[in-house]
Amino acid sequence: MKKKIVLWMTLMIAVFATGCAQETTPVTPPEVSLETEEPQQENEEKAEPVDAVIYYGNAQADGFEQKEVQLEELSPQNLIDELSMVNVVSLDTEVNSFEQTGKSLKLDLSKEFSQYVNMMGTSGEYIVMGGLVNTFLTAYEGEDILITVEGKSLETGHAFYDKPLNFFETDTNTEENAAEGEEKDPMSYRLKDETYNRNWAEIYYPQFTDMPDKSIQEQWNEAIRAITVGAAEKRNSDCDSYKVDYSIASCDTEFVSFVFTRQIKMGENVTKDIYAISFDLVEGKNVRLSDWGEAVDTAAYNLSNHGYYKILSDDVDRETYDEYMKADIPSADDYKKEFTQYDFDLENIDKAPAGTSYVKDGELILIMDVPAALGDTLEIGTGIEVRE
């Protein structure tokens, strides 16, 4: 026991002596200088903003337009985020990985991109893939890029992308016409009325005649009939009455918009809705809302931020609509995502669109699906001119 006490006393004396010696030579802790230097290093390493060129589809969906944007830094995800703002990729598309070896790029995206591009028709897919490829090749000065999804080759209903892609050019015919200083001539056509009558159904719908391209004429006519009559035939007369009529909102040598009104009666229950189909006689294709480019962005912003728009439906006014939407107002991004699914795709006619659109007196009109309390469908004038 005495030995332990002596040892403890010896240690205490040593510590006390050491402490006294340190009082005469104070030392600044090295941690102080390190803490003041670290923020300076972070500031020095902060990336500078960079400019990038974003490619997206033109109004005719047969070529590309481009715009310059500023990014906080050049990164694959920042480019994808910018492309989502011009409907080239979906808003939820994420970058899984990115590699660059010399002039060759490899980009792996999340499954949402595959789901998005598979909703497109042929022209829409061309714009999506071309906008993506051109944007990345330009940003990273590449010559080719391999696009994969979740580590696997991308496959759509139109193509299998198992090889690297080069820069996309505009449609060959468009390039040739531009080089020769020529413009495409609109296809000539005439319209006629057709009817479908059953004890329970009365349907009026238009058909094209005398078009020079019989394959396009047949495709468009079959699509119109499938949308109007086919929908009724699928009901198998489970309703008391099924009526469809149509009007022509726009009609000239280059463009046609049809608006259809439908009324279905089942007992005391009567439902009414509206839908539209539009056709471009110059490009020879049906027109979807996503084809109108920046007009879609403007409409989405106005709807989400109480900008200009007008309720055209007779039984609902702007005040009623705004009051109803107070509880849950979609963001501009939400509207843009939904707008990519507007209008019938003639290559996937059985897929019901999220809404439809048409043009009247040059103005873009939306037909939105809304709750029954607002009348099932609602016509909204955007005030945006898309055709002269």
Secondary structure, DSSP 8 states (H G I E B T S, - for coil): -HHHHHHHHHHHHHHHHHHHHHHTS----HHHHHHHHHHHHHHHH----EEEEEEEE-TTSSSEEEEEEEESS--HHHHHHHHHTTTSS-TT--EEEEEEETTEEEEEE-HHHHHHHTTS-HHHHHHHHHHHHHHHHHHTT-SEEEEEETTEEEE-SS-EE-S-B------HHHHHHHHTT--------EEEEEEEE-SSEEEEEEEEES-S-HHHHHHHHHHHHIIIIIHHHTTTT-SSEEEEEEEEEEESSSEEEEEEEEEEEETTEEEEEEEEEEEETTTTEEE-GGGGTHHHHHHHHHHHTT-S-EE--TT--HHHHHHHHTT----HHHHHHHHTT-S--TTSTTS--SEEEEEETTEEEEEEE--GGGTSEEEEEEEEE---
